[in-house]
């Protein structure tokens, strides 16, 4: 089964709505399927967070597997400091994860974006 991460643009209360729906499912005895969602407040924040350079970083990590930031910077032919800054931001959002003491990886097979008005 593919691991899909959903990126959503929407109001902060959306996360609370998802929590309430999950709570009700469990209370009713229904099965709870894992939901992997990252919500961003608005489209400008989405665009600022997922820049073309960061998207390229994610694609490279997905293709290469677990690598260090240093190795990733070399593969991308980018400055280490800038790659480190991007990786830190992506770690905070859950778009990448640590896979060892010094390595990072993308745990997702796909990223699906949903933009609501």
Secondary structure, DSSP 4 states (H G I P E B T S, - for coil): ---EEEEEE--THHHHHHHHHHHHHHHTT-------EEEESSHHHHHHHS-HHHHHHHHHHHHH-SEEHHHHHHHHT--HHHHHHHHHHHHHHTSSEE-SSSEEE---SEEEEEE--
